[in-house]
Amino acid sequence: MSSFNEMIKNITPEIYQSLKLAVEIGKWADGNKLTAEQRELSLQAMIAWEMQNLPEEERTGYMGPQECQSKATEVPNILFKSDAIH
């Protein structure tokens, strides 16, 4: 039996697209539902294949450059107001 990494190397773009569609709709091309284990393993295979074959911005879950929300909005300083210090 091949290792997971060997299996990923053998995934073609067509197989990747088939896995991706199956994960998205929860069914195989023949209409059979994916089990929870099949969905999990298919998603793992998709992500592993993407890491080897796609630029970061095209991978599953990519959200683009993000800034921490706390940095994006200024929080007022209510603990140490300048007029309260004497």
HELIX and SHEET records of a PDB file:
HELIX    1   1 PHE A    4  LYS A    9  1                                   6    
HELIX    2   2 PRO A   13  ILE A   25  1                                  13    
HELIX    3   3 ALA A   36  ASN A   53  1                                  18    
HELIX    4   4 GLU A   56  GLU A   58  5                                   3    
HELIX    5   5 GLN A   69  ALA A   72  1                                   4    
HELIX    6   6 SER A   82  ALA A   84  5                                   3    
END                                                                             
